[in-house]
C-alpha cells in the first residue's frame, strides 16, 4: 500500500511540476516566402518564384507565399500559382504581403508621397504611415483582389510593420490568424522593432501587437521573420546574424553557420519546444536562392529524422496561446570564445542573460503590459518606424557625451561620424554594458537550464559549496541562495540614461521616471538568503514618455533642432577638374543626441570667390542627406560655408580645389606645378574613391 501511495505521489509531482518526463516534441517549422511582382520596389523574379515553388514540391515541404499587389495583378504569376496550389494544396499555400507600392496607392486613390525612390521607407511601405481610413481602404482593396483571384481570404499576412488598428480590423473582417513582422532590429531599412518577444510566436495584444496578450480569447498570432542568432543579433547593426542567406552570406558566413544555427534553434534546452520561422523573398539574387534551396534540403533531412515538423496555422495558434514562458538559448557559433545567451520571455517581461567566460549578466530587461498602446494607433508615421518597448536595462545602447572625441576625429579626417555619438548601438559582448551583474560561475559544467510549468530555471555553481538557482516566474525573478551584495547594478551613463538607481537596505530599485513618477520600475529585495525581483508599471505614462522624453522610446527625426557639433559637413571629393565635374559636399544634420534630422529649411551656399553654379539636392534614397554640388570653370581653391536660416552656419574646415585639366592643358600644368598637383590628387581620388 505504501509503495502504491508513494508511486502516486511521485507521478503527480512529476506531472504537475516538471514537463520533460516524456520524449521531447519535434521542433516546429513555419515557412513564409514573400513574393513580389515586377512593378518596381525590390522587384521580384518570376523565375525565382518558380524555383521556390518547385523546390517545395520536390522536397515535400509546405510553405506559404505572401503575395504582393503586383503579383495579384500579374496573370502569368497568378495562373502559375493557382495551378500548383490546386495540384499540391498541402504544400503550396498563399498569404497576403501588405506592402505598399506606388501603383497600389494610385489605384486605391489614396494621396500619399510614395515614389519609386522612397517606397521602402516605413512611413510609405506600411500602414503605420497612413490614416485609419486610408489603411482600411488599402487593405479592403487588397483582400478583395486576393478573393477575386483565389476565391477565399488569406488567413496569413506579412508586413514588417503594420499598425494594430489595421491588424485588428483584418482579423475581425477577413479572419487573419497569423501576422508576420520583422525580426528584432534597430534602424535597419528605416524601421526599428526593439523589445518584443524575440523569437517564439505569441498572441498579440489588441492594443499593441508588439506586446503579448495572453488574455485575448481570439488573438492574432505574431511570428517574426527569420531565425535570429540569440547571441549576436542583439545590438547588431550589420544584419548578418540571421538564417536568411542574404544576411549571413553578406559577411562571408557559409552554409555551416546556417546548419549550426538551425540545429541549435530546434534543439533548445530541456523540454523547450523549438521553433523556426524561415523563408526568402523572390527579389533576392540567384546565389541566395540557391542557398535557400540547400536550406530546404537540410530541413527535409531533419524532418525525416523526426527532429522537426511542419505545423499548420491552427496547430501553431493552439500551442503558443498556451505556452507562456519560454527560453531561447544560443552558444557562440562564430568563434571559439566561451559566450552564451539566454532569452527568457513571459507574458509580463523579457530578459536577456549572457555568459561571458565566468561572468553572468542581465543585459536587457523590458516589461510588458496589455495596456501599452501602439504609437501608430492614433498617429501617422512621418519618417521611419519605431516600436521600442520600455526597458529597465538596455545593454546594447551607449549614451555618452563624446563631443571632444568626435571633434578630434572630424578635424583630422573630415569624414562622417563613425559611431562617436550619444546613441551607439553595440553588441553587449563588444562593450562593457549596463547590466545587473550576478555571481560568477565557479564550475562551467554546472550550468543547467530547466523548464517547469510555471517557470524557467537556470542554475550553476557559484562556489565549491553553493549552487545558485535563478527562477523566472511570469511576474517575478527569484535568486537563491543569494544576498544583496551578490546582485550588483552597473551603469556607465547615469546622467544621460532615463533609468534611475536607488540603493536600499535590502537591495535596490530601478525606475524610469517622468514628472517625478515611476512609469516602469523594478525592486530587488533580499532577505533570508533569497533575492526576489518584482516589477511595477504605469502603462498610461508610456505615451507621455514617447512624446516628452525624446529620443528613448520614439526617436522619430521630425522637427528636431540641429546641433552643429554633431552634424556632418564634409567633401565627398575635395578635388575636381574645372569645367568637368563638381566638388560634392555632403551635409547630414544631427541633433544633440547624434541622431539624424531631416533638414526642411532652405540651404544657402557661400564661397570665398564666385563660382559657376551651386546645386543643392536631397539624396532621393535618404532624406537625412543633402548634396551640395559646386561647379567652377576656373582652376582655383575655395573656402565654403552654408547657412540654414540666419542663425545656423556650417563652415567647411578645409578648402576645396578645382584643378586644370592637365590631360588637355599640358603646357598650362607644366608652368603651374601646384595646380598640376591638384589634378594628380583629383585623378587618384577618382580612381580610389568608393
C-alpha positions as CSV (number, residue, x, y, z in Angstrom):
1,X,0.0,0.0,0.0
2,X,2.8,2.4,0.9
3,X,4.5,1.6,-2.5
4,X,1.3,2.4,-4.4
5,X,0.8,5.7,-2.4
6,X,4.5,6.7,-3.0
7,X,4.2,6.0,-6.7
8,X,1.1,8.0,-7.0
9,X,2.6,11.0,-5.2
10,X,5.7,10.8,-7.4
11,X,3.6,10.6,-10.5
12,X,1.6,13.6,-9.5
13,X,4.7,15.6,-8.6
14,X,6.4,14.9,-11.9
15,X,3.2,15.6,-13.9
16,X,2.3,18.8,-12.2
17,X,5.7,20.4,-11.8
18,X,8.1,19.0,-14.4
19,X,7.2,18.9,-18.0
20,X,10.0,16.9,-19.6
21,X,9.2,13.4,-18.4
22,X,8.2,12.3,-21.8
23,X,10.1,12.4,-25.1
24,X,10.7,15.9,-26.4
25,X,8.3,17.1,-29.1
26,X,9.9,17.8,-32.5
27,X,10.6,21.5,-33.2
28,X,8.0,23.4,-35.2
29,X,8.9,25.0,-38.5
30,X,6.8,27.5,-40.5
31,X,7.9,28.9,-43.9
32,X,6.6,32.1,-45.4
33,X,8.2,33.4,-48.6
34,X,7.5,37.0,-49.7
35,X,6.5,37.0,-53.4
36,X,6.9,40.4,-55.2
37,X,6.0,41.2,-58.7
38,X,7.7,43.3,-61.3
39,X,6.3,46.8,-60.8
40,X,9.3,48.2,-59.0
41,X,10.4,48.4,-55.4
42,X,12.6,45.3,-54.7
43,X,11.3,43.9,-58.0
44,X,10.6,40.2,-57.8
45,X,11.6,37.5,-60.2
46,X,9.1,35.1,-61.7
47,X,12.0,32.6,-62.4
48,X,13.0,32.6,-58.7
49,X,9.4,32.3,-57.6
50,X,9.0,29.2,-59.8
51,X,12.3,27.8,-58.4
52,X,11.0,28.2,-54.9
53,X,7.6,26.5,-55.7
54,X,9.3,23.6,-57.5
55,X,11.8,23.1,-54.7
56,X,9.0,23.0,-52.1
57,X,7.1,20.5,-54.2
58,X,10.0,18.2,-54.9
59,X,11.1,18.2,-51.3
60,X,7.5,17.9,-50.0
61,X,8.0,20.9,-47.6
62,X,4.9,23.1,-47.2
63,X,5.2,26.9,-47.5
64,X,3.1,30.0,-47.6
65,X,3.8,32.5,-50.3
66,X,2.8,36.0,-49.2
67,X,1.7,37.8,-52.4
68,X,2.2,41.5,-53.0
69,X,-0.2,43.5,-55.1
70,X,1.9,43.4,-58.2
71,X,1.8,39.6,-58.1
72,X,-2.0,39.6,-57.7
73,X,-2.4,41.8,-60.8
74,X,0.0,39.8,-62.9
75,X,-1.9,37.0,-64.7
76,X,1.2,35.0,-65.5
77,X,2.1,34.8,-61.8
78,X,-1.5,34.1,-60.7
79,X,-2.2,31.4,-63.3
80,X,1.1,29.6,-62.4
81,X,0.4,29.8,-58.6
82,X,-3.2,28.7,-58.9
83,X,-2.2,25.6,-60.9
84,X,0.4,24.4,-58.4
85,X,-1.8,25.2,-55.4
86,X,-4.6,23.2,-56.9
87,X,-2.2,20.3,-57.7
88,X,-0.4,20.4,-54.3
89,X,-2.8,22.1,-51.8
90,X,-1.0,20.8,-48.8
91,X,2.4,22.2,-50.0
92,X,1.7,25.5,-51.8
93,X,-0.4,28.0,-49.8
94,X,-0.9,31.7,-50.1
95,X,-1.0,34.7,-47.8
96,X,-1.0,38.4,-48.5
97,X,2.0,40.7,-48.4
98,X,0.7,44.1,-47.2
99,X,3.5,46.2,-48.6
100,X,2.6,49.4,-50.5
101,X,3.9,50.3,-54.0
102,X,3.2,53.5,-55.9
103,X,0.8,51.7,-58.3
104,X,-1.2,50.2,-55.5
105,X,-1.6,53.6,-53.8
106,X,-2.6,55.3,-57.1
107,X,-5.1,52.5,-57.9
108,X,-6.7,52.7,-54.5
109,X,-7.0,56.5,-54.8
110,X,-5.0,57.4,-51.7
111,X,-3.0,60.6,-51.5
112,X,0.5,59.8,-50.3
113,X,4.0,60.8,-51.2
114,X,5.3,57.4,-52.2
115,X,7.7,57.1,-55.1
116,X,9.9,54.5,-56.7
117,X,12.8,56.1,-54.8
118,X,11.3,56.3,-51.3
119,X,8.7,53.5,-51.3
120,X,10.8,51.3,-48.9
121,X,10.7,53.7,-46.0
122,X,8.4,52.6,-43.2
123,X,6.1,55.6,-43.5
124,X,5.4,54.7,-47.1
125,X,5.6,50.9,-47.3
126,X,3.5,50.1,-44.3
127,X,0.1,51.1,-42.9
128,X,1.8,53.0,-40.0
129,X,2.2,56.0,-42.3
130,X,-1.4,56.2,-43.4
131,X,-4.6,57.4,-41.8
132,X,-7.0,54.9,-40.4
133,X,-9.5,55.5,-43.2
134,X,-6.7,55.2,-45.9
135,X,-5.3,52.0,-44.3
136,X,-8.8,50.4,-44.2
137,X,-9.3,51.4,-47.8
138,X,-6.0,49.9,-48.9
139,X,-6.5,46.5,-47.1
140,X,-10.1,46.3,-48.2
141,X,-8.9,46.6,-51.8
142,X,-6.1,44.1,-51.3
143,X,-8.3,41.5,-49.8
144,X,-10.9,42.0,-52.5
145,X,-8.3,41.5,-55.2
146,X,-7.0,38.4,-53.4
147,X,-10.5,37.0,-53.2
148,X,-11.2,37.7,-56.8
149,X,-8.1,35.7,-57.8
150,X,-8.3,32.8,-55.4
151,X,-11.9,32.6,-54.1
152,X,-11.1,32.9,-50.4
153,X,-9.5,35.3,-48.0
154,X,-6.0,34.6,-46.7
155,X,-5.5,33.8,-43.0
156,X,-1.8,34.6,-43.1
157,X,-0.5,38.1,-43.7
158,X,3.0,39.5,-43.8
159,X,4.3,43.1,-43.3
160,X,7.4,44.1,-41.5
161,X,5.3,46.6,-39.6
162,X,1.5,47.1,-39.5
163,X,-0.5,49.3,-37.2
164,X,-2.5,47.4,-34.6
165,X,-5.8,49.0,-35.5
166,X,-5.5,47.7,-39.1
167,X,-4.4,44.2,-37.8
168,X,-7.4,44.1,-35.5
169,X,-9.6,45.1,-38.5
170,X,-8.4,42.4,-40.9
171,X,-8.6,39.8,-38.2
172,X,-12.2,40.6,-37.5
173,X,-13.3,41.3,-41.0
174,X,-11.3,38.7,-43.0
175,X,-10.3,36.1,-40.5
176,X,-6.5,36.7,-40.4
177,X,-4.9,34.3,-37.9
178,X,-1.2,34.9,-38.3
179,X,0.7,38.1,-38.9
180,X,4.4,38.0,-39.7
181,X,6.5,41.0,-38.7
182,X,10.2,41.5,-39.0
183,X,12.9,40.5,-36.5
184,X,14.5,42.5,-33.7
185,X,16.5,45.3,-35.3
186,X,17.4,48.9,-34.7
187,X,17.2,51.2,-37.7
188,X,17.7,48.7,-40.4
189,X,15.8,49.7,-43.6
190,X,14.3,52.6,-41.7
191,X,12.3,50.6,-39.2
192,X,13.1,49.8,-35.6
193,X,11.5,46.9,-33.7
194,X,13.2,46.6,-30.3
195,X,12.0,44.9,-27.2
196,X,9.2,42.5,-28.3
197,X,9.3,38.7,-27.8
198,X,12.5,37.9,-29.7
199,X,11.9,34.5,-31.2
200,X,8.8,32.4,-30.4
201,X,5.2,33.1,-31.7
202,X,2.9,34.9,-29.3
203,X,-0.7,36.1,-29.2
204,X,-0.9,39.8,-30.0
205,X,-2.3,42.3,-27.6
206,X,-5.3,44.1,-29.1
207,X,-3.8,47.4,-28.0
208,X,-0.3,46.9,-29.4
209,X,0.6,43.9,-31.5
210,X,4.3,44.1,-30.4
211,X,3.3,43.1,-26.9
212,X,1.9,39.6,-25.9
213,X,-1.7,39.5,-25.0
214,X,-2.5,36.0,-23.5
215,X,-5.7,37.2,-22.0
216,X,-7.1,37.6,-25.6
217,X,-9.5,34.8,-26.3
218,X,-9.3,35.2,-30.1
219,X,-5.9,36.7,-30.8
220,X,-3.8,37.0,-34.0
221,X,-0.6,35.0,-33.6
222,X,2.5,37.0,-34.3
223,X,5.5,35.3,-35.9
224,X,8.8,37.1,-36.5
225,X,10.7,37.0,-39.8
226,X,13.7,34.6,-39.9
227,X,15.7,32.8,-37.2
228,X,18.0,35.3,-35.4
229,X,21.2,34.4,-33.7
230,X,20.4,34.6,-30.0
231,X,23.9,35.6,-29.1
232,X,24.9,38.1,-31.8
233,X,21.7,39.6,-33.3
234,X,21.2,41.8,-30.2
235,X,22.8,45.2,-30.8
236,X,24.0,44.2,-34.2
237,X,23.9,46.8,-37.0
238,X,25.2,44.7,-39.8
239,X,22.1,42.5,-40.4
240,X,24.3,39.4,-40.8
241,X,23.3,37.2,-37.9
242,X,20.1,35.5,-39.1
243,X,19.1,32.4,-41.0
244,X,18.4,34.3,-44.2
245,X,21.0,33.7,-46.9
246,X,21.1,37.4,-47.9
247,X,22.1,38.2,-44.3
248,X,24.6,35.6,-43.2
249,X,26.3,35.3,-46.6
250,X,26.8,39.1,-46.7
251,X,29.8,38.8,-44.3
252,X,31.1,35.5,-45.8
253,X,29.5,33.1,-43.3
254,X,28.8,29.8,-45.0
255,X,26.1,27.1,-45.0
256,X,27.8,25.6,-42.0
257,X,26.7,28.7,-40.0
258,X,23.0,28.2,-41.1
259,X,23.3,24.5,-40.2
260,X,24.6,25.2,-36.7
261,X,22.0,28.0,-36.2
262,X,19.1,25.8,-37.2
263,X,20.2,22.8,-35.3
264,X,20.7,25.0,-32.2
265,X,17.2,26.5,-32.7
266,X,15.4,23.2,-33.0
267,X,17.3,21.6,-30.1
268,X,16.6,24.0,-27.2
269,X,17.3,23.1,-23.6
270,X,15.3,20.6,-21.5
271,X,11.7,20.3,-22.8
272,X,11.5,23.7,-24.5
273,X,9.8,23.1,-27.9
274,X,11.9,24.6,-30.7
275,X,10.5,26.9,-33.4
276,X,12.0,28.2,-36.7
277,X,10.5,30.8,-38.9
278,X,12.1,30.6,-42.3
279,X,11.6,32.0,-45.9
280,X,13.1,34.1,-48.6
281,X,11.9,36.9,-50.9
282,X,11.8,36.1,-54.6
283,X,13.5,39.5,-55.0
284,X,16.8,38.2,-53.7
285,X,19.7,37.3,-56.1
286,X,20.3,33.9,-57.6
287,X,23.1,32.9,-55.2
288,X,20.7,33.4,-52.2
289,X,18.0,31.4,-54.0
290,X,20.4,28.5,-54.4
291,X,21.4,28.7,-50.8
292,X,17.7,28.7,-49.8
293,X,17.1,25.5,-51.7
294,X,20.1,24.0,-49.9
295,X,18.3,25.1,-46.6
296,X,15.2,23.2,-47.7
297,X,17.3,20.1,-48.3
298,X,18.5,20.2,-44.7
299,X,15.0,20.8,-43.4
300,X,13.8,17.8,-45.3
301,X,16.6,15.7,-43.7
302,X,15.8,17.0,-40.2
303,X,12.1,16.2,-40.8
304,X,12.9,12.6,-41.8
305,X,15.0,12.3,-38.6
306,X,11.9,13.3,-36.6
307,X,13.6,16.4,-35.2
308,X,11.2,18.9,-36.8
309,X,7.6,19.0,-38.1
310,X,5.9,21.4,-40.4
311,X,2.9,22.8,-38.5
312,X,-0.4,24.1,-39.6
313,X,-1.7,27.5,-38.7
314,X,-4.3,26.1,-36.3
315,X,-1.6,23.9,-34.6
316,X,0.6,27.0,-34.0
317,X,-2.3,29.0,-32.6
318,X,-3.4,26.3,-30.2
319,X,0.1,25.6,-29.0
320,X,1.5,29.1,-28.5
321,X,-1.6,30.5,-26.9
322,X,-0.9,28.1,-24.0
323,X,2.9,28.2,-23.8
324,X,3.5,31.4,-22.0
325,X,7.1,31.1,-20.6
326,X,9.9,30.3,-22.9
327,X,13.7,30.2,-23.2
328,X,15.7,30.8,-26.4
329,X,19.3,29.7,-25.8
330,X,22.3,30.1,-28.0
331,X,26.1,29.4,-28.0
332,X,28.8,31.1,-29.9
333,X,28.6,29.8,-33.5
334,X,31.2,32.3,-34.9
335,X,34.4,31.9,-32.9
336,X,35.9,29.8,-30.0
337,X,35.1,32.3,-27.3
338,X,33.1,31.0,-24.4
339,X,30.0,33.1,-24.8
340,X,26.3,32.2,-24.4
341,X,23.0,34.0,-24.4
342,X,19.6,33.2,-22.8
343,X,16.4,34.9,-23.7
344,X,13.5,34.3,-21.2
345,X,10.1,35.6,-22.2
346,X,6.9,35.6,-20.1
347,X,3.6,37.4,-20.6
348,X,5.0,40.3,-18.4
349,X,8.6,40.7,-19.2
350,X,11.6,39.6,-21.3
351,X,15.1,39.3,-20.0
352,X,18.5,38.6,-21.7
353,X,21.2,36.9,-19.8
354,X,24.7,36.5,-21.2
355,X,27.5,34.3,-20.1
356,X,30.9,35.7,-21.0
357,X,33.5,33.3,-19.8
358,X,32.9,33.2,-16.0
359,X,30.6,36.2,-15.9
360,X,26.8,36.1,-15.8
361,X,25.0,39.4,-16.6
362,X,21.4,40.6,-17.3
363,X,21.9,42.9,-20.2
364,X,18.3,43.5,-21.3
365,X,15.1,43.7,-19.3
366,X,11.8,45.0,-20.6
367,X,8.3,45.0,-19.1
368,X,5.1,44.1,-20.9
369,X,1.6,45.3,-20.1
370,X,-1.5,44.6,-22.2
371,X,-2.5,48.3,-21.8
372,X,0.5,49.6,-23.7
373,X,-0.7,51.3,-26.8
374,X,0.7,51.2,-30.3
375,X,2.3,54.6,-31.1
376,X,0.6,54.4,-34.5
377,X,-2.9,53.8,-33.3
378,X,-3.6,57.5,-33.4
379,X,-0.6,58.8,-35.2
380,X,0.7,58.5,-38.8
381,X,4.5,57.9,-39.1
382,X,6.2,60.9,-40.7
383,X,9.7,59.3,-41.0
384,X,10.7,55.7,-40.4
385,X,9.0,53.4,-37.9
386,X,9.6,52.8,-34.2
387,X,8.4,50.1,-31.9
388,X,10.5,50.3,-28.8
389,X,9.4,48.6,-25.6
390,X,10.1,50.4,-22.3
391,X,13.2,48.9,-20.6
392,X,15.0,49.0,-17.3
393,X,18.2,47.6,-18.7
394,X,19.4,48.1,-22.3
395,X,22.9,46.8,-22.7
396,X,23.0,47.5,-26.4
397,X,22.7,51.2,-26.0
398,X,25.5,53.6,-25.1
399,X,24.5,57.1,-24.1
400,X,27.7,59.1,-23.7
401,X,29.0,62.5,-24.3
402,X,31.8,62.4,-26.9
403,X,31.8,65.8,-28.4
404,X,35.5,66.2,-27.8
405,X,36.4,62.8,-29.2
406,X,34.1,63.3,-32.2
407,X,35.5,66.8,-32.9
408,X,39.1,65.4,-32.9
409,X,38.2,62.7,-35.4
410,X,36.4,65.2,-37.7
411,X,39.2,67.7,-37.6
412,X,41.7,65.1,-38.7
413,X,39.7,63.4,-41.5
414,X,36.6,65.4,-42.0
415,X,34.8,62.1,-42.6
416,X,31.3,61.1,-41.5
417,X,30.8,60.1,-37.9
418,X,32.0,56.6,-37.2
419,X,30.0,56.0,-34.1
420,X,31.2,58.6,-31.7
421,X,27.8,59.7,-30.6
422,X,25.4,59.7,-27.7
423,X,23.4,56.8,-29.2
424,X,25.6,54.0,-30.3
425,X,24.1,50.5,-30.8
426,X,26.5,47.8,-30.0
427,X,26.6,44.1,-29.2
428,X,26.7,43.7,-25.4
429,X,29.7,41.3,-25.9
430,X,31.7,44.1,-27.6
431,X,31.3,46.7,-24.9
432,X,31.1,46.9,-21.1
433,X,27.3,47.1,-21.0
434,X,24.9,48.5,-18.5
435,X,23.8,45.4,-16.6
436,X,22.8,43.6,-13.5
437,X,25.8,41.5,-12.5
438,X,25.2,38.1,-11.0
439,X,27.6,35.8,-9.1
440,X,30.4,34.3,-11.3
441,X,30.3,30.7,-12.4
442,X,32.6,28.5,-10.4
443,X,32.2,25.3,-12.4
444,X,31.5,25.7,-16.1
445,X,29.9,22.2,-16.3
446,X,27.4,23.0,-13.6
447,X,25.3,25.4,-15.8
448,X,21.9,24.0,-16.4
449,X,18.6,25.1,-17.9
450,X,15.3,23.5,-16.8
451,X,11.7,24.2,-17.8
452,X,8.8,23.8,-15.5
453,X,5.1,24.6,-15.9
454,X,5.4,27.8,-14.0
455,X,9.0,28.9,-14.6
456,X,12.3,28.7,-16.4
457,X,15.2,27.9,-14.1
458,X,18.9,28.5,-14.7
459,X,21.3,27.1,-12.2
460,X,25.1,26.9,-11.7
461,X,27.7,26.5,-9.0
462,X,28.8,29.9,-7.7
463,X,31.3,28.3,-5.3
464,X,32.6,24.9,-4.4
465,X,29.8,24.6,-1.9
466,X,26.8,26.6,-3.2
467,X,24.7,26.3,-6.3
468,X,22.7,29.4,-7.4
469,X,19.2,28.9,-8.9
470,X,17.6,31.7,-10.9
471,X,13.9,31.1,-11.3
472,X,12.0,33.1,-13.9
473,X,8.3,33.1,-13.0
474,X,5.7,35.0,-15.1
475,X,5.8,38.2,-12.9
476,X,9.0,37.9,-10.8
477,X,12.5,36.5,-10.7
478,X,13.9,34.6,-7.7
479,X,17.5,34.0,-6.9
480,X,18.5,31.6,-4.2
481,X,20.7,31.3,-2.2
482,X,21.7,34.9,-2.7
483,X,22.1,38.2,-0.9
484,X,22.1,41.9,-1.8
485,X,25.9,42.1,-2.1
486,X,25.9,39.5,-4.9
487,X,23.5,41.3,-7.2
488,X,25.1,44.5,-8.5
489,X,23.7,47.1,-10.8
490,X,26.2,48.7,-13.1
491,X,25.6,51.8,-15.2
492,X,28.0,54.0,-17.1
493,X,25.7,56.7,-18.3
494,X,23.6,57.6,-15.3
495,X,23.5,61.3,-16.2
496,X,22.1,60.6,-19.6
497,X,20.1,57.4,-19.1
498,X,16.4,57.7,-18.2
499,X,16.8,54.9,-15.6
500,X,17.3,56.0,-12.0
501,X,19.1,53.8,-9.5
502,X,18.2,53.9,-5.8
503,X,20.1,51.8,-3.3
504,X,18.0,50.3,-0.5
505,X,18.9,48.5,2.8
506,X,17.6,45.2,1.3
507,X,18.7,45.7,-2.3
508,X,17.9,48.4,-4.9
509,X,15.3,50.0,-7.1
510,X,15.4,50.8,-10.8
511,X,12.9,53.3,-12.1
512,X,12.1,55.0,-15.4
513,X,11.0,58.4,-14.1
514,X,8.9,61.0,-15.8
515,X,7.5,64.1,-13.9
516,X,8.8,62.5,-10.6
517,X,6.7,59.4,-11.1
518,X,8.0,55.9,-11.9
519,X,6.5,54.7,-15.2
520,X,8.4,51.4,-15.2
521,X,10.1,50.0,-12.1
522,X,12.0,47.2,-10.6
523,X,12.6,46.3,-7.0
524,X,15.3,43.9,-5.9
525,X,14.6,42.8,-2.3
526,X,16.9,40.3,-0.5
527,X,16.1,38.5,2.8
528,X,16.6,35.1,4.3
529,X,19.2,34.1,1.7
530,X,16.9,34.8,-1.2
531,X,16.6,37.7,-3.5
532,X,13.4,38.5,-5.5
533,X,12.9,40.9,-8.3
534,X,9.5,42.4,-8.7
535,X,8.1,44.9,-11.3
536,X,5.8,47.9,-11.4
537,X,4.2,49.5,-14.4
538,X,2.1,52.6,-15.1
539,X,1.2,51.9,-18.7
540,X,-0.7,55.2,-19.1
541,X,2.6,57.0,-18.9
542,X,4.3,55.3,-21.8
543,X,2.7,57.7,-24.4
544,X,3.9,60.6,-22.3
545,X,7.5,59.2,-22.4
546,X,7.3,58.9,-26.2
547,X,6.1,62.4,-26.5
548,X,8.3,64.2,-23.9
549,X,11.4,62.1,-23.4
550,X,12.9,62.0,-26.8
551,X,14.8,60.0,-28.0
552,X,14.5,56.9,-25.8
553,X,11.2,55.3,-27.0
554,X,10.2,57.2,-30.1
555,X,13.2,58.8,-31.9
556,X,11.3,60.0,-35.0
557,X,13.5,62.7,-36.6
558,X,10.9,65.3,-37.2
559,X,11.1,68.9,-36.1
560,X,14.3,68.4,-34.1
561,X,16.9,71.0,-33.6
562,X,20.2,70.6,-35.5
563,X,23.4,70.5,-33.5
564,X,26.4,72.0,-35.2
565,X,29.0,69.8,-33.3
566,X,27.2,66.6,-34.1
567,X,26.2,67.3,-37.7
568,X,28.3,66.2,-40.6
569,X,29.6,68.6,-43.3
570,X,32.4,67.1,-45.4
571,X,33.5,66.9,-49.0
572,X,32.8,63.7,-50.9
573,X,35.5,64.7,-53.3
574,X,37.7,67.6,-52.2
575,X,39.4,67.9,-55.6
576,X,37.6,68.2,-59.0
577,X,38.6,69.2,-62.5
578,X,37.5,72.7,-63.5
579,X,34.8,72.7,-66.3
580,X,34.3,68.9,-66.0
581,X,32.9,67.8,-62.7
582,X,31.7,69.3,-59.4
583,X,33.0,69.1,-55.9
584,X,30.3,67.4,-53.9
585,X,29.9,68.3,-50.3
586,X,27.7,66.1,-48.1
587,X,25.5,67.6,-45.3
588,X,23.8,65.4,-42.7
589,X,22.1,67.1,-39.9
590,X,22.3,65.6,-36.4
591,X,20.7,66.6,-33.2
592,X,22.2,66.8,-29.7
593,X,21.9,63.0,-29.3
594,X,23.8,62.4,-32.6
595,X,20.6,61.2,-34.2
596,X,19.8,62.2,-37.8
597,X,17.5,65.1,-38.5
598,X,15.6,65.9,-41.7
599,X,16.6,69.3,-43.0
600,X,13.5,71.1,-44.1
601,X,14.8,74.7,-44.3
602,X,16.4,76.1,-47.5
603,X,20.2,75.9,-47.8
604,X,22.2,78.8,-48.9
605,X,25.8,78.3,-50.2
606,X,28.7,80.8,-49.8
607,X,32.1,80.5,-51.4
608,X,35.2,82.7,-51.0
609,X,35.1,83.7,-54.7
610,X,32.4,83.4,-57.4
611,X,31.8,80.0,-58.9
612,X,29.9,79.0,-62.0
613,X,26.9,77.5,-60.1
614,X,25.9,75.6,-57.0
615,X,23.2,72.9,-56.8
616,X,21.6,71.7,-53.6
617,X,19.6,68.4,-53.7
618,X,18.3,65.8,-51.3
619,X,19.6,62.2,-51.7
620,X,16.5,60.5,-53.1
621,X,17.2,57.4,-51.2
622,X,18.0,59.0,-47.9
623,X,16.1,62.1,-46.6
624,X,18.8,62.7,-44.0
625,X,21.5,63.5,-46.5
626,X,21.8,66.7,-48.6
627,X,24.2,67.1,-51.5
628,X,25.8,70.4,-52.2
629,X,27.4,70.4,-55.7
630,X,29.8,73.3,-56.6
631,X,30.9,73.9,-60.2
632,X,33.7,76.1,-61.4
633,X,35.2,76.7,-64.9
634,X,38.5,78.1,-63.5
635,X,41.3,76.4,-61.6
636,X,41.1,77.8,-58.1
637,X,40.7,76.9,-54.4
638,X,37.7,78.0,-52.4
639,X,36.5,78.1,-48.8
640,X,32.9,77.1,-48.4
641,X,30.1,77.6,-45.9
642,X,26.4,77.1,-45.8
643,X,23.5,78.7,-43.9
644,X,20.3,77.1,-42.6
645,X,18.2,80.0,-41.5
646,X,20.1,83.0,-40.3
647,X,21.5,81.6,-37.1
648,X,22.9,78.2,-38.2
649,X,26.1,78.3,-40.3
650,X,28.3,75.3,-41.3
651,X,31.9,76.1,-42.3
652,X,33.9,73.5,-44.2
653,X,37.1,73.1,-42.2
654,X,39.2,72.6,-45.4
655,X,39.5,74.1,-48.8
656,X,38.1,72.6,-51.9
657,X,40.1,72.6,-55.2
658,X,39.3,72.9,-58.9
659,X,42.3,71.7,-60.9
660,X,43.1,72.4,-64.5
661,X,42.5,69.6,-67.0
662,X,46.1,68.6,-67.4
663,X,45.2,66.0,-70.0
664,X,44.2,68.8,-72.3
665,X,46.2,71.6,-70.9
666,X,49.7,70.1,-70.6
667,X,51.6,73.4,-71.1
668,X,49.5,75.2,-68.5
669,X,50.1,72.5,-66.0
670,X,53.9,72.4,-66.6
671,X,54.1,76.1,-65.7
672,X,51.8,75.7,-62.6
673,X,53.1,72.7,-60.6
674,X,50.8,73.4,-57.6
675,X,47.7,73.3,-59.7
676,X,49.1,70.3,-61.6
677,X,49.4,68.6,-58.1
678,X,45.6,69.3,-57.6
679,X,44.9,67.4,-60.9
680,X,47.0,64.5,-59.8
681,X,45.1,64.3,-56.5
682,X,41.8,64.5,-58.3
683,X,42.8,61.8,-60.7
684,X,43.9,59.4,-57.9
685,X,40.8,60.2,-55.8
686,X,38.5,59.4,-58.7
687,X,40.2,56.0,-59.1
688,X,40.3,55.1,-55.4
689,X,37.1,56.6,-54.1
690,X,34.3,54.1,-53.3
